Amino acid sequence: MGTKRSILWVCLGCLLLTGSLAGCGKSFEAGRDTVYVQKKGTVVGAAISSLDKDYYDEEELKQYVESQVAEYQKEHGEESVEIDRFSVEEGIARLYIQYAGCEDYQNMNEVTLFSGTIPQALVEGFDFNAEFQEVKDGKLAGAADSAAIMDMDAKVVILSEKVDVKVDGKVRYVSSDFATISGEDTVSLQLPEDAGDAEKDSLVYVVYE
């Protein structure tokens, strides 16, 4: 799959150009675009965007998001995806959407998102052909052997979007040169403006335990 921006970010951006769900919980707050892969397999996507008040209509934006979610639910069921929270305060739009799992996130957003164990990822065809950095004490700590990582029974999130990734665990390795560690459970993936298409299209592996 390509790396086109998911509906979370498209929803907040497209109009600039033209119910609470218990599973997420109010404790998860994001400062920037984030994919939160939860322990039970559900996924929360958070889109945070600064909006020009002279160029958007909050109610129109809300209706657009709701229509996109409703359209997906018609085909995949009401529990496949739900809006958790949506608000616009002081020019900042915050949208939290909960997905039943990675498959729904992928289908709705047309991006790659895998979550599982490393053996499961290998069965699915992910080759771990990347340069990994080890994470120690909340910091990147140098190169790691991808072959050794492939022998681990750890968990991994694999994605094509360059956003923050939050997991229910401690991050051990990450494959992106543009990663920073925001906490023991969060990796921030931010590409520079001059990043080439190859980097934008590449998969990122986040290994955690």
Disulfide bonds with the S-S distance in Angstrom:
none
